[in-house]
């Protein structure tokens, strides 16, 4: 049997708005009578003032969000609030926001639908907190009228095999030793950029020919590197080191970062490094770090057809994530009819095995 929905209604008594609630109509009526008599009750709540949305949302961010999430995540939340949400609700009270007001947030945004969904998630947390604080009766985001549209995010395309061979052959042409180390490590190993930047020399075990991935370096504020833990627990892993690239690694002190030395590289330094590599090698496209991980995982799976191995190398919690976001496939246009026909007894020369023992 479905649980009865709690009754909660707003009324005005003596010019003051109040919430009266009850689990049944009978209980609601009793609480209403008590309120009319001037009796106090925890279920009869005065609404003496309203709350500015921006002030309320900022308080939510400072108290509930910022202290409890990664710095990168907190920076993203705050950017979404200031760029997309606050301008639309400027001067509005949270109690007065309607679904139509919420829709204006998404209508005013351009770009991918995924970006709008992220903004929706932040906005939803604010409204849910307002529900917990009994400021609103219903989360306006739950309205069936809300529509979030936008183009699908363009997937990261892997470099072609020919491009990767050209780039790998060109490592020797890279003039800066640190640049050589970067391209040798990132172009041939399935690491995130933040993981490559987080490598210290002690993490590269030459005797074992392995790389231990134990930390990451991100840039939530662009040129201020942040040393942090890996993205997930599964991201802490050991991967094999390609032996052929050892000659490009000029080993430093164990506690030094492979890229940067005593301090990790900044966002601007990474960007300039990629441009130098492109120029030194004569590579036809820009050097985009995010494409290397996709490329390596695609070719690893293409060569082994072992999704669990690719998942482990990627540091993903599930194989589905690896397949969905990283394994693009190099042989999508191969003949799919031939192996089925062969399996069912149809030989390539047109004859059949039907009737043969």
Secondary structure, 3 states (H helix, E strand, C coil): CCCCCCEEEEEEECCEEEEEEECCHHHHHHHHHHHHCCCCCCCEEEECCCCEHHHHHHHHHHHHHHHHCCHHHHHHHHHHHHHHHCCCCCCCEHHHCCHHHHHHHHHCCCCEHHHHHHHHHHHHHHHHHHHHCCCCCCCHHHCCCCCCCCECCCCCCCCCHHHHHHHHHCHHHCCCHHHHHHHHHHCCCCCCHHHHHCCEHHHEECCCCEEEECCEEECCCCCCCEEECCCCHHHCEEEECCHHHHHHCCCCCCCCECCCECCCCCHHHHHHHHHHHHHHHCCCCCCCHHHHHHHHHHHHHHHHCCHHHHHHHHCCCCHHHHHHHCCCCCCCCCCCHHHHHHHCCECCCCCECCCCC
